[in-house]
Amino acid sequence: MKCFYYFRDKSRSSKQRSAPELKDQEKLELSGPERVTKSSCSSASPRGILELYEEKGHNLRNFSFTELKRATSDFSSLLKIGEGGFGSVFKGSIKPVDGNGNSVLVAIKRLNKNALQGHKQWLTEVQFLGIVEHPNLVKLIGYCALDDERGIQRLLVYEYMPNKSLEFHLFNKAYDPLPWKTRLEIILEAAQGLSYLHEELEIQVIYRDFKASNVLLDENFKPKLSDFGLAREGPVAGDTHVSTAVMGTYGYAAPDYIETGHLTAKSDVWSFGVVLYEILTGRRSMERNRPKTEKKLLEWVKQYPPDSKRFDMIVDPRLQGEYSIKGARKIAKLAAHCLRKSAKDRPSMSQVVERLKEIILDSDEEQQPADDKSIEVSENDPVEAEDKTNQSGSTELWKKRMEHLAKLGESVESASRRRFMILQRANVSS
């Protein structure tokens, strides 16, 4: 079995690293609990992640540490926009490669020093984001790797996503709720990103960490999957799974993967099912401050089957009835399909994409009743009449939300610009 060195020459120190050049190590096997096998979506393609990265990785920009310090005003806390287990994320501004033109806003992830696991995830992100290209996957612009006497520096530079994450907008009560149609559009495009990883590349990529916080939103609320630190190649043709150490986020990882360590694309499908229920209910997968019967989202929703009269009790109350009850039932049924106990019984992500398109199309048609039809519906189909009534205020809710976000955005951007200019002047004067 093959694995790779992180860099060709590990003896160099106190130097700026160039591109992370990956090298086959013919005679050394992984001795740890994880076995990563080279994989492909097609038996006709023998290439794996190493070969693809060597072909496409040169498109990534290699930043100096000095450039990124300057871009973030020496990693100022005023520019910190996120923090996780392996490091912090800063908003920054970089010049184009040729130095000409306007600066571009970016997000710069700086990993904690001397964190081995963080380094592994950094390398994985460089590999996978270096070979993928899809409108629903966050774009990796470049990286920085520096080793010196003060420790290792590992940084990643991404396109900037101004509207934070799906998690932020679903669970942050300070904002107006995401309208029902917007939720569906976001989850559809997120599904398209997963489908691309599973079925449209030369290799199969298993994301392994699908959750609302990893679905970032651009200025138009277009979703993009981020954080590929746990991604893995899928099994080779003829194999059913990849055996790997269990990693991921509690509440989202598939039970069959947790129990066996057998990783497949259907593990991602389970995680997707969890997030479907999150957008439906407005609740996190785990909420410890809830009553005992409601702490675990998947256990709680079982009490309200999609076809039951009490089903609407689980729908996010912040929507204030402005949603399609028929569409909500269909989303719950799709989620249940994704959450089937046996992995082989779960749909593929391409099937999920097609089903979501049908649900959205049906919802769009339900929003356009003629006046005379509305009378007919109210007499003959009370369920559908309720559905149409729920849709009536969704456009107004969306307008209110966008106005709110625009005002907040202007305020935050103005304050950020003032702070940034003050920091820049301080740097120049020093």
N, C-alpha and C positions, 0 to 999 in steps of 0.2 A: 504494500500500500504506500502511496505517496503522500508527503506533506511538504511544507516549504519553510525555508528560513524567512524571517521577517525582513532582513536586509542581506545583501550579498556580503558586505564587509562589516562585521560587528566590532572590529577592533578600533575603528575610527571614533574619536570622541571630540567634544568641544567644537563640532562642526555642524553647519547647516546641512541637513539631509536633502538629497535630491529625491526624485520620485521613489516611492517604496517599491523597489525592484524585487519581484517575487521569484524564487528559484526552487525548482524541484529538488527534493532531497531523496535520492533513490533508495537509500538503505536504512533510513531512520523512520520508524513507525511511531505513531502517537502512543505514549505510554499512559496517558491520563484516561479519564472515564469517557472521553468523547471520541467517536469515530466519525470522521467526515469523509464521505466518499465522493469521488468525482462523478458528476451526473450530467445528464442532458435530457432535453425534451424529446429528442429523436435518436433512435439507435444508429442513424446514419451519420450523426455528428459526434466525433470522438473528443471534441474540445471541451475543456472545463473552464472554471473561473480563472485559472492561472494564464491559460493561453489567451482568453478573451481580454483579460486585463492588460497583458503585454501588447495587445493590438490596439486597445482603445484608451488605456490609461494616460497616454501622452497628452490627451485633450485637457487634463486637469492642470490647473495653474499651481506652480510651486512658489508659495509665498515665503518671504523671510520673516523671522520673528519680529524684526524691527518694524516691518511694514504693518504687521497686525497690531503691534503695540501702538503705533501711530494712529491706526484706523479706529482704535477704541479708547484713545486718550489714556494709554497705559492701563487698559482694562479697568476703567473707572467703574465704580459701583453704580454711578448714575446712569450708566449705559447697560447695566445688567438687565436682561429680559427673561432669564430663566436659569434654573439650577436643578441639577439631578445628581444621582449617585456617583457619577464619574466625572463631573465637572460643571462648569458654568457656561452660559450662553450670553454673548454680548451683541448689542447692535453696533455696527460699524459702518464706515464709509471708505471705499477703495477706489483708486484710479483705474481706468482701463489699462490693459497690458501695455499699450504703446505710450501711455502717459498723457494722451490727448483726450479731450472731451470731458463731460461731467462725471463727477464721482457717482458711484453706485452704492446704494444701501445693501448691506449684507448682514447675515447672522453668523457670528464666529463662536464656535464651540471650543472652549479650552479645557482639556482634560486635566484632572488632578495629577500633580507630579508623582512619580514613582508608584503609580497604580497599574500593576501588571494587567489586571482584567480590563482596565480602561484602555490600555495600549492595544490589547487584542481586539476590543470593539472598535477602536479607531481604525485599525488596519482593515477589519471587515467592512467598515463603511466605505473606506477608500476603494477597496476591491469592487464591491457590488455597485455603489453609486457611480463608479468609474466606467461601468459597462452598460448601465441602463439609461434609457431615454424615453420618457412618457410624460404627457401633460399632467398626470395625477401622481407623479413621484417628484419629491423635492429635488432640485438641481444642486449637485455638489460642484462648486466653482473651483475649489482647490483645497490645499492643505499646507501644513507646515510641520516639519519634524526636525527637532533640534536636540542634541545631547550635549550637555556641558557639565561642569563640576557642580552645578546647582541642581542637577537632575534632568529628567527628560521633559521636553516640551512637545506636546502633540495637540495640534489644532486643526479644525475643519472649517471651511468657509462655504456657506450655503447662500442661496438666494434668500432674500428677506421676505418673510410672510407677515404682513402687517396686522392681520386679523386674528392672530394667536391660533388657538386650536379649537376643535369641535368640543372638547371637554370644557374649555373655558365658557363657551356660549351655551352649552347645555345645562351646566350646573352653577353658573355664577348668577345669583339672584339679583345682583345689582343692575343687570341688563334686562331689557325686554326679551322675552323668549324667542328662540328661532321659530319662524313660521313653519307650519307643517310641510308645505311644499318645498321650502328650502332644506329642511331636514332630509327629505327624500332625494333631492338633487345631490346633496353632499354625499349621502351614503351610496348612491348609485355610482358616482365618480370614484369614490374610494374603492368600491367593488371592482371597477374597471382597472384601477391600479393593481389590485391583487391578482386579477385575472391575467393581466399582462405578465406579472412575475411568474405565475404558475404555468402559463400555456403559450406565451408568445415570444419567448426568448430561446436562444440556442441551448441554454441550460434552463432547468427549472430552479426557481428561487423560492424558498420557503421563508416567509417574512418573520414569523415566530414571535412577533410582539405587536399584533394589531390591537389597538385600543384607541379610545377617543382622544387621548392626549397626544397621540402620534399622528393624528389627522390634522395637519396645519391648513390654514385658510388664507388665501391671498386677498388682494384688495377687492375682488369681486366675489368673495366667499367660495372660490373654486378650491376644492380640497386637494392636498398633496400629502402622500405618505412620507414620513420622515423617520429618522433614527433606525438605521439598518445594522446596528451593532450586533444584533443577535441573528441576523439572516444566515441561512445555510443553503447549500446546494441540495436539491432533491435527489431521490434515489435514481440510480442508473436504470436503463431499460431492463426489465426482467426482475428487478428488485421491488419490494413493496414499501420499504421505508429506509430511513437513515437512523442508525442507533447513535444517540447523542446524550450528553448530560442534560438534564432537564433544566431549562432556563426560560424565563418569561416573566409575566406579571400575574400574581395571585388574583383569581377571579376571572381571568381571561384564558388561561391555558386549558387545553382539552384534557379531560380526565384520563383518556387512554394514553395520551403522551406522558402525563404525570406518572401513571402507574407503570409504564413499560419503558419509557425513554425512546419509543419508536416514533420518529417524526415524519409526517407526511404533509402534503398540501391540505389535507382535510383537517389538520390541526389549526390552520389559519381560518378555515371555514367555521369551525366552532367559535373561535374568537370573534369572528364577524357576526355570528348569531347573537353573542352577548351584547355587542354594540347596537345591533338592531333593537334589542329590548331597551337599551339605554335611550335611544332617540325616541322610542315610543312612550316610555314612562317618565323620562326626565330624571331618572335615578341612576346612581352609580351601581356597578356590579356588587360592591360591598359597601354597606353603610352601617357602621357599628353603633350609631346613636339611635337606630330604629328599634322598635319592639322586636323581640326574639324571632317572631315568625316573618319579619320583614327585612332582617339584616342582609340576607343573601337574595339578590334580585331574582335569580333563576328559581329559587324555591318559592318565593312570594308569587310570581306570575302564574305558577302552576295552579293556584287557587282560582284563577280567572281565565278559563279556556276561551279561545277566540270566538267560538260560537255561542258562548253563554250570555245570558241577559246581563250579568254583572261585569262583563268584560270591560266596559268603559271606565270602570273604577281604577284601572291601572294606567289609563292614558294620562299623560302629563297634564295636571290641572292648570299649569301656567298657560296652556294653549287656550283656556277659557272656551272650550267647545269649538274653536275655529280649526277644525280638521275634518277629514273624511272618515267616518266611522267604518265604512266598508273598506277603505284603504288601510285603516289601522288594523282591522281584523286580518287582512291579507299579509301585512307586515309581520304580525304575530305568528301567523302560520308559516311564513317563510323562515322566521327566526327559529321556530320549533324544528323545522326541517334541517336547518344548519346545526342544531344542537342534538341531533339523534345520537344515541349512545354508541352505536357502531359507526366507525369512521366511513366504512364503505357505503353506508346508507345516506350519508350527507351529500348534497349536490356539489358539483364543481363550481368554481367561482364564475365561470362563463355562463352556467345555468342560472346562477343567482343574478347576474347582470341582466339576462333576458327577462327574468321574472320581475325584477325591479322596474325595468322599462315598461312592462305591461301594467304594473300597478300605477305608475306615474301617468301613463297614457289614459288609463281608466279614470284617474282622479281629474285629469284635465277635461275630459269629456263631461264629467259630472258637474264641473263648474260652469257649464254653458247651457243651462236649460232655457228653453223658450218659455214665455209667460204662460201660454196655454198648457204647456207640459207640466209646469210647476203645480197647476191645479189638479191635473190628472194624477200626478205622483202623490200629492198629499192625500188623495182619496184612496188610491189603490196600493201604494207602497210606502207605508209609514217609515220603514227603515231607510229607504232611499231619500225620502223627504227630509228626514233628520240629517242625513249626510250632506244634502245640498245646503241646508240652513247653516251647518257647521262651516261651510266653505265661504260664506258670504263676507266675513270680515277679514279674511287672510291677507288680502292686498293692503288694506289699511294698516294692519299690524306690521307688515313688512316695511311700509313707508315710515311708520313711527320708529321702527328699529333702526333703519338706515339714517334717519335724521339724528337720532340719539348718538349713534356711532360716529357720525360725521362731526358733531359738535365736540364729542370727547376726543376724537382723533386730532382735531384742530388744536385743542387745548394742550394735549400731550405733545404733539409735534412742536408747537411753539415753545413749550417749556424745554423740550429736549434740545431744540436748536440753540436756545439761550445758554443752556448749560454747556453744550458742546463748544460754542464760541468762546465762552469764558475759559473753558479748559484749554482750548487751542491757544488763546492769548497767553495763558499762564505758561504753557509749554514753550512758546516762542520767547517769552521774556526770560525764562530760566535758561 
